[in-house]
């Protein structure tokens, strides 16, 4: 097991907290596995920026959206939402904020 250099740790601190895709971060550390990078980041207490969730209508009747099916952008968990008045919900699995579509967005018809 190769030790992390100071330069690698500093680079990891910058890249891990950025909005760069994780695949790009892995490329910045040749010879390090994705798991090694995640483990080092975890031990340093680093966090990734959480992207907003995707949201799409689930049930549409008469042009009115009854419920939404929301996918968390962080963990990928799908949730069914009936009350979308707040504009966001918290993911049931990881607790991330999941932003819902604008009220004037056109729903997908089923």
C-alpha positions as CSV (number, residue, x, y, z in Angstrom):
1,X,0.0,0.0,0.0
2,X,1.5,3.3,-1.1
3,X,1.3,6.3,1.3
4,X,-0.5,9.4,0.2
5,X,1.8,12.4,-0.4
6,X,1.0,15.9,0.9
7,X,0.5,17.0,-2.7
8,X,-2.0,14.2,-3.4
9,X,-3.9,15.1,-0.2
10,X,-4.1,18.8,-1.1
11,X,-5.2,17.9,-4.6
12,X,-7.9,15.5,-3.2
13,X,-9.2,18.2,-0.8
14,X,-9.7,20.6,-3.8
15,X,-11.1,18.1,-6.3
16,X,-13.3,16.1,-3.9
17,X,-15.1,19.3,-2.8
18,X,-15.6,20.5,-6.4
19,X,-18.5,19.8,-8.7
20,X,-16.3,17.6,-11.0
21,X,-17.6,14.1,-11.8
22,X,-16.0,11.4,-9.6
23,X,-14.6,9.8,-12.7
24,X,-12.5,12.9,-13.4
25,X,-11.2,12.8,-9.8
26,X,-10.1,9.2,-10.2
27,X,-8.2,10.1,-13.4
28,X,-6.3,12.8,-11.3
29,X,-4.9,10.0,-9.1
30,X,-3.3,7.4,-11.4
31,X,-2.5,4.2,-9.5
32,X,-5.2,4.9,-6.9
33,X,-8.5,2.9,-7.0
34,X,-11.8,4.7,-6.7
35,X,-12.3,2.9,-3.3
36,X,-8.9,4.2,-2.1
37,X,-9.9,7.7,-3.1
38,X,-13.3,7.5,-1.3
39,X,-11.7,6.0,1.8
40,X,-9.0,8.7,2.0
41,X,-11.6,11.4,1.5
42,X,-13.8,9.9,4.2
43,X,-10.8,9.7,6.7
44,X,-10.1,13.4,5.9
45,X,-13.8,14.3,6.5
46,X,-14.3,15.5,2.9
47,X,-17.8,15.8,1.3
48,X,-18.9,15.9,-2.3
49,X,-21.2,18.7,-3.5
50,X,-24.7,17.2,-3.7
51,X,-26.4,17.6,-7.0
52,X,-30.1,18.4,-7.1
53,X,-32.4,15.4,-7.6
54,X,-34.3,14.7,-10.8
55,X,-38.1,14.8,-10.7
56,X,-40.7,13.5,-13.1
57,X,-44.5,13.2,-13.0
58,X,-45.8,9.8,-12.2
59,X,-49.6,10.0,-12.5
60,X,-51.4,12.5,-14.6
61,X,-55.2,12.7,-15.0
62,X,-57.0,15.4,-16.9
63,X,-53.8,17.5,-17.2
64,X,-53.4,17.6,-13.4
65,X,-50.4,16.0,-11.7
66,X,-51.6,13.9,-8.8
67,X,-48.2,12.5,-7.6
68,X,-44.6,12.8,-8.6
69,X,-41.9,10.2,-8.8
70,X,-38.7,11.8,-7.5
71,X,-35.2,10.3,-8.0
72,X,-32.6,11.5,-5.5
73,X,-29.6,12.9,-7.4
74,X,-27.2,11.7,-4.6
75,X,-28.1,8.1,-3.9
76,X,-30.6,7.3,-6.7
77,X,-33.4,6.4,-4.4
78,X,-36.9,6.8,-6.0
79,X,-39.7,8.3,-3.9
80,X,-43.4,8.9,-4.6
81,X,-44.5,12.4,-3.5
82,X,-48.1,13.6,-3.2
83,X,-47.6,17.1,-1.6
84,X,-45.1,19.0,-3.7
85,X,-46.0,22.5,-2.3
86,X,-42.6,23.2,-0.7
87,X,-40.6,22.8,-3.9
88,X,-38.3,20.2,-2.4
89,X,-38.3,17.1,-0.2
90,X,-35.7,15.3,1.8
91,X,-34.6,11.9,0.5
92,X,-36.0,9.1,2.6
93,X,-32.7,7.2,2.4
94,X,-29.8,9.7,2.5
95,X,-31.5,13.0,3.7
96,X,-30.4,15.0,0.7
97,X,-32.7,17.9,-0.5
98,X,-34.5,16.8,-3.7
99,X,-35.8,19.7,-5.7
100,X,-39.1,19.3,-7.5
101,X,-40.0,20.7,-11.0
102,X,-41.6,24.1,-11.3
103,X,-45.4,24.3,-11.1
104,X,-45.6,25.5,-14.7
105,X,-43.5,22.6,-16.1
106,X,-45.3,20.3,-18.5
107,X,-46.0,16.9,-16.9
108,X,-45.3,13.7,-18.8
109,X,-48.6,12.1,-19.7
110,X,-49.1,8.4,-19.1
